[in-house]
């Protein structure tokens, strides 16, 4: 293969480990879903290969994964207990955002 044509900006997409997912869930439980830069600083400060956009995308994927049946899930299996926490945090922060929107009216 010709490596010369490889785009240097293209990063290797490494799947999130269960430990990383757990760190992400923990940070979101604490900080919420609107503060991805803070989540990154809080839980992934040393992980240069994880940008806050990666974390935001991964969260979206986790929420989706948690909502579909286990048979439909692809990739690295995430423990159900973690997925339950994803759904709880997702529901909680969605509600918080709704309340804030209503207060701003």
C-alpha positions as CSV (number, residue, x, y, z in Angstrom):
1,X,0.0,0.0,0.0
2,X,1.1,3.6,-0.6
3,X,1.3,5.3,2.8
4,X,2.2,8.6,1.1
5,X,-1.3,9.3,0.2
6,X,-2.6,8.7,3.7
7,X,-4.2,11.9,5.1
8,X,-2.2,12.9,8.2
9,X,-5.4,14.5,9.6
10,X,-7.2,11.1,9.6
11,X,-7.0,9.7,13.0
12,X,-7.2,6.1,13.8
13,X,-10.6,5.4,15.3
14,X,-9.9,3.3,18.3
15,X,-13.0,1.8,19.8
16,X,-13.7,2.9,23.4
17,X,-12.8,0.4,26.0
18,X,-15.3,-0.4,28.7
19,X,-13.1,1.6,31.2
20,X,-13.3,4.6,28.9
21,X,-17.1,4.2,28.6
22,X,-17.3,4.1,32.3
23,X,-15.2,7.2,32.7
24,X,-17.4,9.0,30.1
25,X,-20.6,7.9,31.9
26,X,-19.3,9.0,35.2
27,X,-18.3,12.4,33.9
28,X,-21.7,13.0,32.2
29,X,-23.5,11.9,35.4
30,X,-21.7,14.7,37.2
31,X,-21.4,17.4,34.5
32,X,-24.3,16.9,32.1
33,X,-24.6,16.5,28.4
34,X,-24.0,20.1,27.4
35,X,-20.5,20.5,28.7
36,X,-18.3,18.2,26.6
37,X,-15.2,20.3,27.0
38,X,-15.5,19.9,30.8
39,X,-16.2,16.2,30.4
40,X,-13.0,15.9,28.4
41,X,-11.0,17.8,31.0
42,X,-12.5,15.9,33.8
43,X,-12.3,12.3,32.5
44,X,-10.0,12.3,29.4
45,X,-7.5,15.0,30.0
46,X,-4.6,12.6,29.2
47,X,-6.3,10.9,26.3
48,X,-5.1,13.0,23.3
49,X,-6.8,10.7,20.9
50,X,-10.2,11.6,22.4
51,X,-11.5,15.0,21.5
52,X,-14.6,16.4,23.2
53,X,-16.4,15.9,19.9
54,X,-15.5,12.2,20.0
55,X,-17.0,12.0,23.5
56,X,-20.1,13.7,22.4
57,X,-20.5,11.3,19.5
58,X,-19.7,8.3,21.7
59,X,-22.4,9.5,24.1
60,X,-24.9,9.7,21.3
61,X,-24.0,6.2,20.2
62,X,-24.3,4.9,23.8
63,X,-27.7,6.3,24.2
64,X,-28.7,4.7,20.9
65,X,-27.1,1.4,22.0
66,X,-28.9,1.5,25.3
67,X,-32.3,1.9,23.6
68,X,-32.0,-1.0,21.1
69,X,-32.2,-4.7,21.9
70,X,-29.0,-6.5,22.8
71,X,-29.3,-8.6,19.6
72,X,-28.9,-5.4,17.5
73,X,-25.9,-4.1,19.2
74,X,-22.6,-4.0,17.4
75,X,-19.0,-3.5,18.5
76,X,-17.5,-3.8,21.9
77,X,-20.1,-5.1,24.3
78,X,-20.9,-2.6,27.0
79,X,-22.2,-4.0,30.3
80,X,-25.9,-3.6,30.7
81,X,-25.4,-1.8,34.0
82,X,-23.4,0.9,32.3
83,X,-26.1,1.3,29.6
84,X,-28.7,1.7,32.3
85,X,-26.6,4.5,33.8
86,X,-26.4,6.0,30.3
87,X,-30.2,6.0,30.0
88,X,-30.6,7.4,33.5
89,X,-28.2,10.2,32.9
90,X,-29.6,10.9,29.4
91,X,-33.1,11.1,30.9
92,X,-32.0,13.3,33.8
93,X,-30.1,15.8,31.7
94,X,-32.7,15.9,29.0
95,X,-35.2,16.9,31.7
96,X,-32.9,19.5,33.2
97,X,-32.5,21.1,29.7
98,X,-36.3,21.1,29.2
99,X,-36.8,22.8,32.6
100,X,-34.1,25.4,31.8
101,X,-35.8,26.1,28.4
102,X,-39.2,26.6,30.2
103,X,-37.6,28.9,32.7
104,X,-36.1,31.1,30.0
105,X,-39.5,31.7,28.4
